[in-house]
Amino acid sequence: AEDIAAGRVKGLVVVGEDPLGDGLLGTAALEGLEALVVLDSWKSPTAEAAHVAIPICGYGEEEGVYVNFEGRAQRARQALKPQGETEPAWSVLAELGRRFGMEGAYPSSAAVLQEIAEKVPAFKGITYRALGPLGVVLKGA
């Protein structure tokens, strides 16, 4: 937040948060950005201030893994069909990355988890199957 306010950040991608509405960033700080992109399932003050706002799936509309405050990784399964043409956040971020020349193609949320398990030590060996119905506490979490 300090770097944004000081003008050292030129662009910001905000995913599923509202730093303006939550008081973490002020309007002047966001106005100083050359690019503010917001991915969210809700309309928020930050989304209203964005140069580009992209709707993403909301809770229950996508599958993936969440880590709670105790460090327990748990699988979330899709329960509802997404509205309109929304995509999961991981899919939108992968496409944005691709358009900016970054590598990484993810055909599914399981593929995202696989790469995380390969690169983040606490997730080593974690798969959807390994999580089971109760999840697992991550090592070092």
BELSUL-V917056 format. One record per residue. N is the residue number from 0. RES is the residue in one letter. D_FIRST is the distance of its C-alpha to the first C-alpha in Angstrom with 2 decimals. Layout:
{{N	RES	D_FIRST} {N	RES	D_FIRST}}
This chain:
{{0	A	0.00} {1	E	3.80} {2	D	5.46} {3	I	5.12} {4	A	6.16} {5	A	8.53} {6	G	9.96} {7	R	10.04} {8	V	9.24} {9	K	12.28} {10	G	12.36} {11	L	10.75} {12	V	13.04} {13	V	12.35} {14	V	15.25} {15	G	16.61} {16	E	13.63} {17	D	12.82} {18	P	9.24} {19	L	10.78} {20	G	13.88} {21	D	12.48} {22	G	10.68} {23	L	7.18} {24	L	6.40} {25	G	9.27} {26	T	11.94} {27	A	11.80} {28	A	8.38} {29	L	9.92} {30	E	13.18} {31	G	12.16} {32	L	11.94} {33	E	15.38} {34	A	15.26} {35	L	13.66} {36	V	15.77} {37	V	15.93} {38	L	18.40} {39	D	19.48} {40	S	22.75} {41	W	21.94} {42	K	21.40} {43	S	18.24} {44	P	16.47} {45	T	13.87} {46	A	17.00} {47	E	18.68} {48	A	16.07} {49	A	16.22} {50	H	18.40} {51	V	19.83} {52	A	20.00} {53	I	22.05} {54	P	23.76} {55	I	23.98} {56	C	26.26} {57	G	25.64} {58	Y	26.49} {59	G	30.07} {60	E	30.30} {61	E	29.38} {62	E	30.20} {63	G	28.11} {64	V	27.02} {65	Y	24.67} {66	V	23.88} {67	N	23.96} {68	F	22.68} {69	E	25.90} {70	G	25.34} {71	R	28.05} {72	A	27.89} {73	Q	29.75} {74	R	31.01} {75	A	30.46} {76	R	33.19} {77	Q	33.24} {78	A	35.03} {79	L	34.77} {80	K	35.24} {81	P	32.12} {82	Q	32.52} {83	G	33.09} {84	E	31.85} {85	T	28.64} {86	E	27.84} {87	P	25.97} {88	A	22.34} {89	W	23.56} {90	S	26.14} {91	V	23.90} {92	L	21.44} {93	A	24.56} {94	E	25.93} {95	L	22.85} {96	G	22.92} {97	R	26.66} {98	R	26.35} {99	F	24.09} {100	G	26.65} {101	M	25.32} {102	E	28.00} {103	G	28.28} {104	A	30.40} {105	Y	30.26} {106	P	33.22} {107	S	32.13} {108	S	29.63} {109	A	32.07} {110	A	31.56} {111	V	27.79} {112	L	28.60} {113	Q	31.18} {114	E	28.81} {115	I	26.34} {116	A	29.42} {117	E	30.41} {118	K	27.12} {119	V	25.55} {120	P	27.98} {121	A	27.36} {122	F	28.48} {123	K	31.58} {124	G	34.53} {125	I	32.65} {126	T	34.10} {127	Y	34.57} {128	R	38.04} {129	A	36.97} {130	L	34.62} {131	G	37.66} {132	P	37.58} {133	L	35.62} {134	G	33.06} {135	V	32.62} {136	V	30.54} {137	L	28.70} {138	K	29.75} {139	G	27.29} {140	A	25.09}}
